[in-house]
Structures are given as structure tokens and as C-alpha cells.
């Protein structure tokens, strides 16, 4: 009996390896779908379409973008989590997925177990800005004014639970200053109000503010990055501006449903590495406000775990309400 079981085990192992090799050789044999959990026309959508076009050439197969927006990006993630784990349905996600379970109640999926990491693809710097005619010239002046007047700093973002909202809460947590979040329905209206002087500060993706910073209509007080952004190296990091441990990098990643075969993961990761590390991708991503940043599946998992632990500490301390 033992000998027969051993023979069966060896046979099963052989079949498994053969299946894995066959999956790698045949994949992809049909169209690959890249889900974007936001509306068409935004920066994430733009990057996804660039990525789809470049992947077509590397994979020698059609890659299409499908937008599934809504509910703070949870609809798109839920759709992919329930999809067949065969490598033909992927999602453009971000490291903020690590705090979904803390932000949203009643999720139909577990962010920590519902997906297979494929690769990091980019980061998108965020920046704190104020109106060009405002009285403050740097972040220290902003903080000193807050302490002397004892008034909250009102800042606008694209909405509750967005990465920009989280960055603002992180800044308040690190400085002890009083911040008042003013959520808008999208970054456009929020940015318009900062430019018009209706609200003193805002946190946005750096790309949407660069032209206004350069023409003097906005003042940049710092990017939420550990290092200065290549999109505008003249803008200080939060640490340089006087606030330590306030980096909130927004890292974008490609995920597949949990259970995707390792051979498929490897092939996708290799293809993405080729695309992300190519020189031609840099200006294409930069036009959307993104910086190419390749990362292995292991790095994706490491970042997820670190972000989940870090934000749990912050959110528990601040008691932020997202719903």
C-alpha cells in the first residue's frame, strides 16, 4: 500500500509540474482583461491603457482595459476577487488596499487573502499645496500659524477614504496640528476651490498641480515621499519641510485572483518587468503623473503587510470615520 501511495504521489507531482509547464507555455491564449476600479479618464485609467498597449507586444496577445468604478474602488476589487484564477482577469490596485478592511465595513472579500500579487508597476506622488496668494511660504509657517491661531487647517481632497485623505490624516497625526478634512466629489472641484482661494489647502496627485505650481498659482509645501519626486525635484519632501515620518507613498500594483498558477504569475511578472524597466515607458507614465516602479510579488506582499500595520496604528489613534 505504501509503495502504491508513493507511486501515486510521484505521479501527481509529475503531473503537477507538467501542468505548470503547460500553463506557462500556453499562457496567454486569449484576451487578458486589466480591470481599473475607477472611472475612465483618470490617471490610473491612463496608465492602465499605456500598460495594456505595451503588454500586448510583450505577451503577443490582446490586453484590454475594463473600468469597474464605485464604492471607493471596492466594486472592481470584488469583481476580480471572484473571477477565475487563470491569469486572464487582473486589476490595477494600490497599496491602499491594505487598509480597505479598516475603512469599509461589510467587504465581500478579504484584502489580505483574495489576491495573488503579480508586480508593482508605479508610484504616484501626492503633494500638499496652498493658494499662490496665501500668506504661508513653507510648511513651518503653516504649522506655526495653526498653533498661534488655534484654528484647524482646512484641506480639500477628492473625497473621504482617498489616498489624499489618508495622507492628510497622517500629517495631522505626525504634527499634532488641527486639520479639518473637506471632502469633494473628485479632485477637480477641490483643486478649483484651492486655486480660487475658497479653501486654503489641498492634497492632490502631483501631476494635477504641477502647471499651477510652476506658474505661481499654487504653493507646494511638500510631497508625501521619502525622496524628492523626479516629476519636480525642486519640491521638498515632508521630512525636508520639517515633518518626520510623513511619507505616504502611493504605489500601484497588478494583482490576480487568489489561486492563480505560479507559472502564470511568473510569466506576467517577467512581462511587466520588461515593460516597467524600459526607458520608453518613463515619459508615458510621467504624462499621467506616475513614476515607473517595478517590484516583485514578494515586495508587493511586504509592502502590503507593512502598510496594514502602519495604518492600523494611525487609524486606531485618530479614530477616523470613513462611512
Secondary structure, 3 states (H helix, E strand, C coil): CHHHHHHHHHHHHHHHHHHHHHHHHHCCCCCEEEEECCCCCCHHHHHHHHHHHHHHHHHCCCEEEEECCCHHHHHHHHHHHCCCCCCCEEEEEEHHHHHHHHHCCCCCCCCCCCEEEEEEEEECCEEEEEECCCCCCCHHHHHHHHHHHCCCEEEEECCCCCHHHHHHHHHHHHHCCCEEEEECCCHHHHHHHHHHCCCCEEEEEHHHHHHHHHCCCEEEEEECCCCCCCCCCCCCEHHHHCCCCCCCCCEEEEEEECCCCHHHHHHHHHHHHHHHCCCHHHHHHHCCCCEEEEECHHHHHHHHHHHHHHHHHHHHHHCCCCC
